[in-house]
Amino acid sequence: MYTTDRVPNVPLKNFKRTKIIATVGPSTNTYEIILKLIKAGANGLRLNFSHGTESERIQQIKWIRAAAEEYGKPVAIIQDLQGPKMRLGDFEGTVTVQTGQDLAFGYQADYERTGQIPTQYDLSKKVKRGERLYLFDGKVHTVVTGVKDGVVHVRAENSGILLRRKGINLPDTDFAGDIITAKDRKDIAFGSEHAVDYVALSFVQTAQDIIKLRTILKNLGSKARIIAKIETKAAVEHIDKIVQETDAVMVARGDLAIETSPESVPIEQRHIIGLGLRYAKPTIVATQMLATMTEQPEPTRAEVSDIATAVLLGADCVMLSEETASGHYPVEAVKVMKRVILYTQINVQASPSFPEIPKDQNRQEAISMAVINLARNIEARAIVAETESGTTALQIAKHRPSIPIISVTPNNYTAQQLALVFGTKSYVRPIDRLAATKLTNWLKQNKVLKTGDMIVTASGQYPGVVGTTDTIKVRLL
């Protein structure tokens, strides 16, 4: 219970409401640097399962848990699955492509012997004539002209070059629920064994993909929550049902820009964040937020604006990828992100808009709204939510109150998962009818709260039982 007996490292007035996710990689693969990332402001650490070995992952998970305990705050571990490996295979040198040229692709083909460009996934089983096939991060556009004997034939629409192992995008192709690979299943089992907090599913196309992963996790006894990565055209077309079915959603802007169009991404980002607000699902904005800081110690003005925009739109998290995985300034990148978040939230009181809440509000929704309205009216210092599953905190956070949300839970898992939720700071305490009272007393003793502060608490008469929040109290310290 590492959040129980340590004085908070950050005063409530300096508490950032939008959370930060950093990716662990070669540049951050030590205990000391992971601890520095957490101290700098990282709330979640992403492990990219496209790279690395199981032994490396075991060590990283141990480091993250130990660093979180040493610093005294819950940190979420995110397992990012590789998904179908849509990449070119190995071949020597470069392949020059001319507009109008016909090309052939074969699964694990020998380019020197056959003239077929190798792929790491058997495209012939999925693609159809007339579908678009984009290569090298969208730099070379082609259209499928036919599929025969396991070979995919395409015609190039522009000139360019191809390099080995570069990405392939298939914006028109239906994978028919076949996005969880054998490698993914093995990795999911590994993640379950080592108690990761979130599993990020790559190349989601429909809500059925989420349902399939949830079944796998349930059969493994995993408590991990699911992050749907929105990076395909199909996912955009089915976004409402995907957001309803998943536990959290990531706007994976790199592949999404290729699969749709770059100009559509800001609009889709706004729409996805709005749906996350409506359905109380945490949202993550990812890809190239501080790309310059992979090589340089300072961000560009455009990157700072990008982070601030995500904050103003109401995103729960902003994420760093190569900036912390392989960049030269990983800790500095987290610090910059935190500074931008704090400056934005202090100087602009954002009021994110989202679609109207459905008429059939449940009890938890009604209680959450009542808690927020009461806290605002009495100018409460904090909202304290007793929660077993985290749902009460999620329902309160969806309305983006400017008042800090303090969650008290008996469950380490819940505290770690809430680390990615907007405006929420979690503490692990044993099940107790007076858990909120004891926690606020402790915060007062440690000068986080002070005499005269007003606190609004949401609790239930059956502590530790999911879905029983039914009591609102006002407390004057």
C-alpha positions as CSV (number, residue, x, y, z in Angstrom):
1,M,0.0,0.0,0.0
2,Y,2.6,2.5,-1.2
3,T,0.2,5.5,-1.3
4,T,-0.8,5.3,2.3
5,D,2.1,6.4,4.5
6,R,4.0,9.0,2.3
7,V,3.3,12.7,2.2
8,P,2.3,13.7,-1.3
9,N,5.2,14.9,-3.4
10,V,3.1,17.5,-5.2
11,P,0.9,20.1,-3.4
12,L,-2.7,20.1,-4.6
13,K,-2.4,23.5,-6.1
14,N,0.5,22.2,-8.3
15,F,-1.3,19.0,-9.2
16,K,-1.5,18.6,-13.0
17,R,-4.9,17.3,-14.2
18,T,-3.8,16.0,-17.6
19,K,-1.6,13.0,-17.1
20,I,1.6,12.0,-18.9
21,I,2.6,8.6,-20.4
22,A,6.2,7.9,-21.3
23,T,7.6,5.0,-23.3
24,V,10.4,2.9,-21.9
25,G,13.1,2.0,-24.4
26,P,16.9,1.9,-24.8
27,S,17.2,5.5,-23.5
28,T,15.3,4.8,-20.3
29,N,16.2,1.2,-19.6
30,T,17.6,1.7,-16.1
31,Y,16.0,1.9,-12.6
32,E,17.5,5.3,-12.1
33,I,16.0,6.9,-15.2
34,I,12.6,5.3,-14.7
35,L,12.5,6.8,-11.3
36,K,13.5,10.2,-12.8
37,L,10.7,9.9,-15.3
38,I,8.2,9.3,-12.5
39,K,9.6,12.1,-10.4
40,A,9.5,14.4,-13.5
41,G,5.7,13.8,-13.9
42,A,5.1,10.5,-15.7
43,N,1.9,8.8,-14.5
44,G,2.0,5.8,-16.9
45,L,4.9,3.9,-18.5
46,R,4.4,2.2,-21.9
47,L,6.1,-1.0,-22.9
48,N,6.2,-1.4,-26.6
49,F,5.9,-5.2,-27.3
50,S,7.1,-4.7,-30.9
51,H,10.6,-4.7,-29.5
52,G,12.5,-6.3,-26.6
53,T,12.7,-9.6,-24.9
54,E,10.6,-11.1,-22.1
55,S,13.6,-10.9,-19.7
56,E,13.9,-7.2,-20.4
57,R,10.2,-6.7,-19.8
58,I,10.3,-8.6,-16.5
59,Q,13.2,-6.3,-15.3
60,Q,11.4,-3.1,-16.5
61,I,8.2,-4.1,-14.7
62,K,10.1,-4.7,-11.5
63,W,11.8,-1.3,-11.9
64,I,8.6,0.5,-12.5
65,R,6.8,-1.0,-9.5
66,A,9.8,-0.4,-7.2
67,A,10.3,3.2,-8.5
68,A,6.6,3.9,-8.0
69,E,6.8,2.6,-4.4
70,E,9.9,4.6,-3.7
71,Y,8.4,7.8,-4.9
72,G,5.0,7.1,-3.4
73,K,2.5,7.4,-6.2
74,P,0.6,4.8,-8.4
75,V,2.0,4.4,-11.9
76,A,0.2,2.5,-14.7
77,I,2.0,0.0,-16.7
78,I,0.8,-0.1,-20.3
79,Q,1.5,-3.2,-22.5
80,D,1.3,-2.0,-26.1
81,L,0.7,-5.1,-28.4
82,Q,2.4,-5.3,-31.8
83,G,-0.6,-6.5,-33.7
84,P,-0.3,-7.7,-37.3
85,K,3.2,-6.9,-38.5
86,M,2.4,-4.8,-41.6
87,R,5.9,-4.3,-42.7
88,L,8.1,-5.0,-45.7
89,G,10.6,-7.9,-45.2
90,D,14.3,-8.0,-45.6
91,F,16.1,-7.2,-48.9
92,E,19.3,-5.5,-49.8
93,G,19.6,-1.8,-50.7
94,T,16.6,0.2,-51.9
95,V,13.9,-0.4,-54.4
96,T,13.2,2.5,-56.7
97,V,9.6,3.0,-57.7
98,Q,8.3,5.0,-60.6
99,T,4.7,6.3,-61.2
100,G,2.7,3.7,-63.0
101,Q,5.1,0.9,-62.3
102,D,3.8,-2.6,-61.5
103,L,5.1,-4.2,-58.3
104,A,4.6,-7.6,-56.8
105,F,4.6,-8.5,-53.0
106,G,5.0,-12.0,-51.6
107,Y,5.0,-13.2,-48.0
108,Q,8.6,-13.8,-47.0
109,A,9.6,-13.7,-50.6
110,D,13.2,-13.8,-51.9
111,Y,13.5,-10.5,-53.8
112,E,16.7,-11.4,-55.5
113,R,15.4,-14.7,-56.9
114,T,11.7,-13.9,-57.6
115,G,11.5,-10.1,-58.0
116,Q,8.7,-10.1,-55.4
117,I,9.1,-7.6,-52.6
118,P,8.9,-9.5,-49.3
119,T,6.3,-8.7,-46.6
120,Q,6.2,-9.9,-43.0
121,Y,2.4,-10.5,-43.2
122,D,0.6,-12.5,-45.8
123,L,-1.3,-9.7,-47.5
124,S,-2.8,-12.0,-50.2
125,K,-5.2,-13.4,-47.6
126,K,-6.8,-10.0,-46.9
127,V,-6.4,-7.5,-49.7
128,K,-8.6,-7.2,-52.8
129,R,-8.4,-5.6,-56.2
130,G,-8.9,-1.8,-56.1
131,E,-7.9,-1.4,-52.5
132,R,-5.1,1.1,-51.6
133,L,-1.8,-0.1,-50.3
134,Y,0.5,2.6,-48.8
135,L,4.2,2.0,-48.2
136,F,7.1,3.5,-46.2
137,D,4.8,5.5,-43.8
138,G,2.6,6.6,-46.7
139,K,5.4,7.9,-48.9
140,V,4.6,5.6,-51.8
141,H,0.9,5.1,-52.8
142,T,-0.2,2.1,-54.7
143,V,-3.5,0.4,-55.7
144,V,-4.0,-3.4,-55.8
145,T,-4.5,-4.6,-59.3
146,G,-4.9,-8.3,-58.5
147,V,-4.1,-11.2,-56.2
148,K,-3.0,-14.5,-57.6
149,D,-1.2,-17.6,-56.1
150,G,-0.3,-15.7,-52.9
151,V,1.2,-12.8,-54.7
152,V,-0.2,-9.2,-54.4
153,H,0.1,-7.1,-57.6
154,V,-0.1,-3.3,-57.3
155,R,0.4,-0.2,-59.5
156,A,2.3,2.8,-58.1
157,E,0.6,6.1,-58.1
158,N,3.7,8.1,-57.3
159,S,7.5,7.8,-57.4
160,G,9.7,7.0,-54.4
161,I,11.9,4.4,-52.8
162,L,11.3,1.4,-50.6
163,L,13.5,0.3,-47.7
164,R,13.4,-3.0,-45.9
165,R,11.1,-3.3,-42.8
166,K,9.2,-0.1,-43.5
167,G,5.6,0.0,-42.6
168,I,2.6,-0.8,-44.8
169,N,-0.9,0.8,-44.4
170,L,-4.1,-0.7,-45.8
171,P,-6.9,1.8,-45.3
172,D,-9.5,-0.1,-47.3
173,T,-8.7,-3.6,-46.1
174,D,-11.1,-5.5,-43.8
175,F,-9.2,-7.8,-41.4
176,A,-12.4,-9.4,-40.3
177,G,-11.5,-9.5,-36.6
178,D,-8.1,-11.1,-37.3
179,I,-5.9,-8.5,-35.6
180,I,-4.7,-10.4,-32.5
181,T,-1.8,-12.5,-33.7
182,A,-0.1,-15.5,-32.2
183,K,2.6,-13.3,-30.8
184,D,0.0,-11.0,-29.3
185,R,-1.6,-13.9,-27.5
186,K,1.7,-15.0,-26.1
187,D,2.4,-11.4,-25.0
188,I,-1.1,-11.0,-23.4
189,A,-0.4,-14.2,-21.4
190,F,2.9,-12.7,-20.3
191,G,1.2,-9.4,-19.4
192,S,-1.4,-11.2,-17.4
193,E,1.2,-13.1,-15.5
194,H,3.1,-9.9,-14.6
195,A,0.0,-7.9,-13.7
196,V,0.1,-5.1,-16.3
197,D,-2.5,-2.4,-15.8
198,Y,-3.6,-1.8,-19.4
199,V,-3.3,-3.7,-22.7
200,A,-3.2,-1.4,-25.7
201,L,-4.7,-3.2,-28.8
202,S,-3.1,-2.1,-32.1
203,F,-5.0,-1.7,-35.5
204,V,-8.5,-1.9,-33.9
205,Q,-11.2,-1.9,-36.6
206,T,-14.5,-2.7,-34.8
207,A,-15.9,-3.1,-31.3
208,Q,-15.7,-6.9,-31.9
209,D,-11.9,-6.6,-31.6
210,I,-12.3,-5.3,-28.1
211,I,-14.7,-8.0,-27.2
212,K,-12.3,-10.6,-28.4
213,L,-9.5,-9.2,-26.4
214,R,-11.7,-8.9,-23.3
215,T,-12.6,-12.6,-23.5
216,I,-8.9,-13.5,-23.7
217,L,-8.1,-11.4,-20.7
218,K,-11.0,-12.8,-18.7
219,N,-10.0,-16.4,-19.5
220,L,-6.5,-15.6,-18.2
221,G,-7.9,-14.0,-15.0
222,S,-6.3,-10.7,-16.0
223,K,-7.6,-7.5,-14.4
224,A,-6.0,-5.3,-17.1
225,R,-8.1,-2.7,-18.8
226,I,-8.1,-2.3,-22.6
227,I,-6.9,0.7,-24.6
228,A,-8.2,0.8,-28.1
229,K,-5.6,2.4,-30.4
230,I,-7.4,4.4,-33.1
231,E,-5.1,4.2,-36.1
232,T,-7.2,2.8,-39.0
233,K,-9.9,4.1,-41.3
234,A,-12.2,1.3,-40.2
235,A,-11.8,2.3,-36.5
236,V,-12.9,5.9,-37.3
237,E,-16.0,4.6,-39.1
238,H,-16.9,2.5,-36.0
239,I,-15.6,4.9,-33.4
240,D,-18.8,5.3,-31.3
241,K,-19.2,1.6,-30.6
242,I,-15.5,1.1,-30.1
243,V,-15.4,3.8,-27.4
244,Q,-18.4,2.4,-25.6
245,E,-16.9,-1.1,-25.6
246,T,-13.3,-0.3,-24.6
247,D,-11.9,1.0,-21.3
248,A,-9.7,3.7,-22.7
249,V,-8.9,5.0,-26.2
250,M,-5.7,6.3,-27.8
251,V,-5.5,8.6,-30.7
252,A,-2.6,7.1,-32.5
253,R,-2.0,10.0,-34.9
254,G,0.9,8.6,-36.9
255,D,-0.8,5.7,-38.7
256,L,-4.2,7.5,-38.5
257,A,-2.9,10.3,-40.6
258,I,-1.8,7.8,-43.3
259,E,-4.9,5.7,-43.2
260,T,-7.2,8.8,-43.4
261,S,-5.6,12.1,-44.2
262,P,-3.4,14.5,-42.1
263,E,-6.0,17.2,-42.2
264,S,-8.6,15.0,-40.7
265,V,-6.6,14.0,-37.6
266,P,-7.2,17.1,-35.5
267,I,-11.0,16.8,-36.2
268,E,-11.0,13.1,-35.3
269,Q,-8.9,13.8,-32.2
270,R,-11.5,16.3,-31.0
271,H,-14.3,13.9,-31.8
272,I,-12.7,11.0,-30.0
273,I,-11.9,13.1,-26.9
274,G,-15.6,14.2,-26.9
275,L,-16.8,10.6,-27.0
276,G,-14.4,9.7,-24.1
277,L,-15.9,12.5,-22.1
278,R,-19.4,11.3,-22.9
279,Y,-18.8,7.7,-22.0
280,A,-16.3,8.2,-19.1
281,K,-13.5,6.5,-21.0
282,P,-9.9,8.0,-20.5
283,T,-8.4,9.4,-23.8
284,I,-4.8,9.5,-24.8
285,V,-3.3,11.7,-27.4
286,A,-0.1,10.2,-28.9
287,T,2.5,10.5,-31.6
288,Q,5.2,13.2,-32.2
289,M,4.0,15.5,-29.4
290,L,7.6,16.5,-28.7
291,A,9.4,14.8,-31.7
292,T,12.0,17.5,-31.8
293,M,13.2,16.6,-28.4
294,T,14.3,13.2,-29.6
295,E,17.4,15.0,-30.9
296,Q,17.2,18.5,-29.4
297,P,16.8,19.8,-25.8
298,E,14.0,22.2,-26.6
299,P,10.6,21.8,-28.2
300,T,9.2,23.8,-31.1
301,R,6.4,26.3,-30.6
302,A,4.1,24.1,-32.7
303,E,4.8,21.1,-30.3
304,V,4.0,23.2,-27.2
305,S,0.8,24.3,-28.9
306,D,0.0,20.7,-29.7
307,I,0.2,19.7,-26.1
308,A,-1.8,22.7,-24.9
309,T,-4.5,21.9,-27.4
310,A,-4.9,18.4,-26.1
311,V,-5.2,19.8,-22.6
312,L,-7.8,22.4,-23.7
313,L,-9.8,19.7,-25.5
314,G,-10.0,17.7,-22.3
315,A,-7.7,14.7,-23.0
316,D,-6.9,12.6,-20.0
317,C,-3.3,11.9,-21.1
318,V,-0.6,13.0,-23.5
319,M,2.0,10.4,-24.5
320,L,5.7,10.4,-25.4
321,S,7.0,7.6,-27.7
322,E,10.4,7.8,-29.3
323,E,11.1,11.0,-27.2
324,T,11.6,8.8,-24.1
325,A,12.2,5.4,-25.7
326,S,15.2,6.4,-27.9
327,G,15.6,10.1,-27.6
328,H,18.6,12.0,-26.1
329,Y,16.5,14.0,-23.6
330,P,13.8,11.6,-22.1
331,V,13.5,13.2,-18.6
332,E,13.6,16.7,-20.0
333,A,10.8,15.8,-22.4
334,V,8.6,14.8,-19.5
335,K,9.5,18.0,-17.7
336,V,8.6,20.1,-20.7
337,M,5.3,18.3,-21.1
338,K,4.4,18.9,-17.4
339,R,5.3,22.6,-17.6
340,V,3.0,23.1,-20.6
341,I,0.2,21.2,-18.9
342,L,0.4,23.2,-15.7
343,Y,0.7,26.6,-17.5
344,T,-2.3,25.8,-19.7
345,Q,-4.5,24.6,-16.8
346,I,-3.6,27.6,-14.6
347,N,-4.0,30.3,-17.2
348,V,-7.1,29.0,-19.2
349,Q,-10.0,27.4,-17.4
350,A,-10.9,24.9,-20.0
351,S,-14.5,23.9,-20.4
352,P,-14.4,20.9,-22.7
353,S,-17.7,20.2,-24.5
354,F,-19.1,16.8,-25.2
355,P,-22.3,15.3,-26.6
356,E,-25.3,15.6,-24.4
357,I,-25.5,12.9,-21.7
358,P,-28.1,10.3,-22.5
359,K,-31.5,10.8,-20.8
360,D,-31.4,7.5,-19.0
361,Q,-28.8,8.5,-16.4
362,N,-27.9,5.9,-13.8
363,R,-27.5,6.5,-10.1
364,Q,-23.8,6.8,-10.3
365,E,-23.9,9.4,-12.9
366,A,-26.5,11.5,-11.0
367,I,-24.4,11.2,-7.8
368,S,-21.3,12.3,-9.6
369,M,-23.0,15.4,-11.0
370,A,-24.4,16.2,-7.6
371,V,-20.9,15.9,-6.0
372,I,-19.4,18.3,-8.6
373,N,-22.1,20.9,-8.3
374,L,-22.0,20.9,-4.5
375,A,-18.2,21.1,-4.5
376,R,-18.3,24.1,-6.9
377,N,-21.0,25.9,-4.9
378,I,-19.2,25.6,-1.6
379,E,-15.7,26.2,-3.2
380,A,-14.5,22.9,-1.9
381,R,-10.7,22.3,-1.7
382,A,-11.1,18.7,-3.0
383,I,-13.5,15.9,-3.9
384,V,-12.8,12.6,-2.2
385,A,-14.2,9.5,-3.8
386,E,-14.2,6.1,-2.1
387,T,-14.0,3.6,-4.9
388,E,-13.3,-0.2,-5.3
389,S,-13.4,-0.4,-9.1
390,G,-12.6,3.2,-10.0
391,T,-16.0,3.8,-11.6
392,T,-17.0,6.6,-9.2
393,A,-13.8,8.5,-9.9
394,L,-14.2,8.0,-13.7
395,Q,-17.8,9.3,-13.6
396,I,-16.7,12.4,-11.6
397,A,-13.6,13.0,-13.8
398,K,-15.7,12.9,-17.1
399,H,-17.1,16.3,-16.2
400,R,-13.6,17.7,-15.9
401,P,-13.9,19.6,-12.6
402,S,-11.2,22.1,-11.8
403,I,-11.3,20.8,-8.2
404,P,-8.8,17.9,-7.5
405,I,-10.3,14.5,-7.2
406,I,-8.7,12.3,-4.5
407,S,-9.6,8.6,-4.8
408,V,-9.2,6.3,-1.9
409,T,-9.3,2.6,-2.8
410,P,-8.3,-0.7,-1.1
411,N,-7.1,-2.0,-4.5
412,N,-3.6,-1.4,-5.8
413,Y,-4.8,-2.3,-9.3
414,T,-7.5,0.4,-9.2
415,A,-5.1,3.0,-8.0
416,Q,-2.6,2.2,-10.8
417,Q,-5.4,2.3,-13.4
418,L,-6.7,5.6,-12.1
419,A,-3.2,7.0,-12.6
420,L,-4.3,7.7,-16.2
421,V,-7.6,9.4,-15.4
422,F,-7.9,13.2,-15.6
423,G,-7.6,15.2,-12.3
424,T,-7.4,12.1,-10.1
425,K,-4.8,11.4,-7.4
426,S,-5.2,8.0,-5.7
427,Y,-4.3,6.5,-2.4
428,V,-4.5,2.9,-1.3
429,R,-6.1,2.4,2.1
430,P,-7.7,-0.7,3.8
431,I,-11.5,-1.1,3.5
432,D,-13.0,1.1,6.2
433,R,-16.3,3.0,6.6
434,L,-14.2,6.0,7.6
435,A,-11.6,5.6,4.9
436,A,-12.2,9.1,3.4
437,T,-12.3,10.7,6.8
438,K,-9.0,9.1,7.9
439,L,-7.3,10.0,4.6
440,T,-8.3,13.6,4.8
441,N,-7.2,13.7,8.5
442,W,-3.8,12.4,7.3
443,L,-3.6,14.9,4.5
444,K,-4.4,17.7,7.0
445,Q,-1.7,16.4,9.5
446,N,0.8,16.5,6.6
447,K,-0.3,20.1,5.6
448,V,-1.7,19.1,2.2
449,L,-5.0,20.3,3.5
450,K,-5.5,22.9,6.2
451,T,-8.0,23.9,8.9
452,G,-11.0,25.6,7.3
453,D,-10.8,23.6,4.0
454,M,-14.1,22.2,2.8
455,I,-14.2,18.7,1.4
456,V,-17.0,16.8,-0.4
457,T,-16.9,13.1,-0.2
458,A,-18.7,10.4,-2.2
459,S,-18.9,7.0,-0.5
460,G,-21.1,4.0,0.1
461,Q,-22.6,2.2,3.1
462,Y,-20.9,-1.0,1.9
463,P,-17.2,-0.2,1.6
464,G,-15.3,-2.4,-0.9
465,V,-18.5,-3.4,-2.8
466,V,-18.5,-2.2,-6.4
467,G,-21.4,0.1,-7.5
468,T,-22.7,1.0,-4.0
469,T,-21.7,4.7,-3.9
470,D,-24.8,6.4,-2.5
471,T,-23.7,9.0,0.1
472,I,-22.5,12.6,-0.3
473,K,-21.0,14.4,2.7
474,V,-19.5,17.9,3.3
475,R,-16.8,18.1,5.8
476,L,-15.1,21.3,7.2
477,L,-11.6,20.5,8.4
